[in-house]
Amino acid sequence: MYRLVAITLVCIAASPTSGQSKTLLPAARVPSTAVFDSFRSFALPTACDEKGRLYVKLLTPDGDNGGSLLRFSKTGVQEAAFDMSAAVGFNVFAVRPKGGVSTVQDEQGYSVVNFGPDGKRESMVHLDGAHFFPSQLALFPSGEVFLSGIQRGTRESPGTYKAFTAVYDSRGHLVKQLSLDEDNEIERAIEAGDARYAGSPKQGNKGVTLGMAVSGDDGNVYLMRRTSPASVYVISSTGEVVRKLVIAPPFAGQMPGGMQVSQNKIALMFRRDCTSSITCEGAASYTVVDAITGEKLADYSSGDGVGGAFACYASEPERFFFLQMSEKHRIEILEARPK
């Protein structure tokens, strides 16, 4: 039995007047050293680290996602490639200190596999009793591992839509399995046929699988569930829910499609509900809130030329970074700033 934990719940009013409204405009464009013989699209999520290096996996024109995860410097130089061919899940990885990454592989049961900054495999940690499909992976500075996904189905009940969220220690032992209040609401909505999350229980759980988990500067993990308004849980290395933030989009009904955390601020991308965040029609909106108090600081609209894969956010001075593919099949890094 899990003991009760006091949760700080911070709700942000569903109005763009809660903060300032600004427009993001292109400030700089940096071509990378990566050029391809055909167009590529970006697998989500992307990520960045404290040095501004960007991490992205590309999809081939036929939709193959078996390629490597690439790391680029903030000047666009491709520095490393990480083999994701044996990874479990569509695009599940976490950034390690010094530029390495971790992923989840099925090697006699689920294991976290660690790669060094040079892209070479360094170590593997077997996870005890992990019976779920991973969707998010994040690392705590103290060595614990955060994982979230959906439980495996059974022969009697093959539909997989119930959430699994847990913290493991550095040796792969379960520290705590979490039960989040929002997950029960999402599962009830799925059972009722709510198309925002799934047409039926057999069709999965988009509230979980399309969410994100990001390591914060404060040593906690920030878990975003894809709901509207967005729910962000701040989780400690012991598996305690420190607080829950409920973040309203700039416009009613928008769903979150990306999240970055920097210096006690959370930047969320919102857009209307659709199949893919990259192929959606209409421009995305962005919201920045204080990660401690949940106060909405500003809403942002996308100016001309701003868009692509939301790859990084820096708060001082405030900058948004996007990955785009040029007409010459070259990856470009776009820096956008508020007007």
Long-range contacts (C-beta under 8 A, 24 or more apart in sequence): 2-176, 2-177, 2-179, 5-240, 5-241, 7-241, 7-242, 7-243, 7-244, 8-242, 8-243, 8-244, 9-243, 9-244, 9-246, 10-243, 10-244, 10-245, 10-246, 10-293, 10-294, 11-246, 11-294, 12-229, 12-245, 12-246, 12-247, 12-248, 12-289, 12-294, 12-295, 12-296, 13-248, 13-296, 14-229, 14-248, 14-249, 14-252, 15-248, 16-250, 16-251, 16-299, 18-248, 18-295, 18-296, 18-299, 19-287, 19-288, 19-295, 19-296, 19-297, 19-298, 19-299, 20-297, 20-298, 20-299, 21-250, 21-298, 21-299, 21-300, 21-301, 22-298, 22-299, 22-300, 22-301, 22-338, 22-339, 23-300, 23-301, 23-302, 23-303, 23-338, 23-339, 24-286, 24-300, 24-301, 24-302, 24-303, 24-306, 24-320, 24-336, 24-337, 24-338, 24-339, 25-303, 25-304, 25-305, 25-306, 25-336, 25-337, 25-338, 25-339, 26-303, 26-304, 26-305, 26-306, 26-334, 26-335, 26-336, 27-319, 27-335, 27-336, 27-337, 28-334, 28-335, 29-332, 29-333, 29-334, 29-335, 30-74, 30-75, 30-76, 30-332, 30-333, 30-334, 30-335, 31-76, 31-326, 31-330, 31-331, 31-332, 31-333, 32-72, 32-76, 32-77, 32-78, 32-330, 32-331, 32-332, 32-333, 33-76, 33-77, 33-78, 34-70, 34-72, 34-78, 34-330, 34-331, 35-328, 35-329, 35-330, 36-329, 36-330, 37-329, 38-329, 39-325, 39-329, 40-325, 40-329, 40-331, 41-278, 41-325, 42-278, 42-308, 42-309, 42-323, 42-325, 43-90, 43-91, 44-91, 44-257, 44-258, 44-277, 44-278, 44-309, 45-91, 45-212, 45-258, 46-309, 46-310, 46-311, 46-312, 46-323, 47-93, 47-94, 47-95, 47-214, 47-311, 47-312, 48-95, 48-260, 48-311, 48-312, 48-321, 49-95, 49-99, 51-99, 52-312, 52-314, 52-321, 53-79, 53-99, 54-311, 54-312, 54-321, 54-323, 54-333, 55-93, 55-95, 55-101, 56-309, 56-311, 56-323, 56-331, 57-84, 57-91, 57-93, 65-90, 65-91, 68-119, 69-93, 69-101, 69-103, 71-99, 71-101, 72-331, 72-333, 74-333, 76-331, 76-332, 76-333, 80-117, 80-118, 80-119, 81-119, 82-115, 82-119, 83-115, 83-119, 83-121, 86-113, 87-113, 88-133, 88-134, 89-133, 89-134, 89-135, 89-149, 92-134, 92-135, 92-136, 92-137, 93-137, 94-137, 94-138, 94-139, 94-213, 94-215, 95-139, 95-215, 96-139, 97-141, 102-137, 102-139, 102-145, 103-137, 104-134, 104-137, 104-147, 110-134, 111-172, 112-137, 112-145, 112-168, 112-172, 125-168, 125-170, 125-171, 125-172, 126-172, 127-168, 127-172, 127-174, 128-168, 128-172, 128-173, 128-174, 129-174, 130-166, 131-164, 132-164, 133-160, 135-208, 135-209, 135-210, 135-211, 136-211, 136-212, 136-213, 136-223, 137-213, 138-213, 138-214, 138-215, 138-221, 138-223, 139-215, 140-167, 140-215, 140-219, 140-220, 140-221, 140-237, 141-215, 141-219, 142-219, 142-237, 143-169, 143-170, 144-168, 144-169, 144-170, 144-175, 144-237, 145-169, 145-170, 145-172, 146-213, 146-221, 146-223, 146-235, 148-208, 148-211, 148-213, 148-223, 149-208, 149-209, 150-204, 150-205, 150-208, 150-209, 158-202, 159-200, 159-201, 159-202, 159-203, 160-204, 160-205, 161-187, 161-190, 161-198, 161-201, 161-202, 161-203, 161-204, 161-205, 162-187, 162-205, 163-187, 163-205, 163-208, 165-223, 166-239, 167-235, 167-237, 167-238, 167-239, 175-237, 175-238, 175-239, 176-238, 176-239, 177-239, 178-235, 178-239, 178-241, 180-225, 180-233, 180-241, 181-244, 182-207, 182-225, 182-227, 182-231, 182-233, 182-244, 183-207, 183-208, 183-225, 186-225, 186-227, 196-228, 196-255, 196-273, 210-257, 211-256, 212-258, 212-259, 214-259, 214-260, 214-261, 215-261, 216-261, 216-264, 216-291, 217-261, 217-262, 217-263, 217-264, 218-264, 218-291, 222-259, 222-261, 222-266, 222-291, 224-256, 224-259, 224-268, 226-255, 226-256, 226-257, 227-255, 227-256, 228-252, 228-253, 228-254, 228-255, 228-256, 228-273, 230-255, 230-256, 230-268, 230-270, 232-259, 232-266, 232-268, 234-291, 243-294, 245-289, 245-291, 245-294, 246-294, 247-287, 247-289, 247-294, 247-296, 248-287, 248-296, 249-285, 249-287, 250-285, 250-286, 250-287, 250-299, 250-300, 250-301, 251-285, 254-285, 257-284, 257-310, 258-309, 258-310, 260-310, 260-312, 260-313, 261-291, 261-313, 262-313, 262-314, 262-315, 263-315, 263-316, 264-290, 264-291, 264-292, 265-289, 265-290, 265-291, 265-297, 265-313, 265-315, 266-290, 266-291, 267-313, 267-320, 269-310, 278-308, 278-309, 283-307, 284-310, 286-310, 286-320, 288-313, 288-315, 288-318, 298-338, 300-338, 303-336, 303-339, 305-334, 306-334, 306-336, 308-334
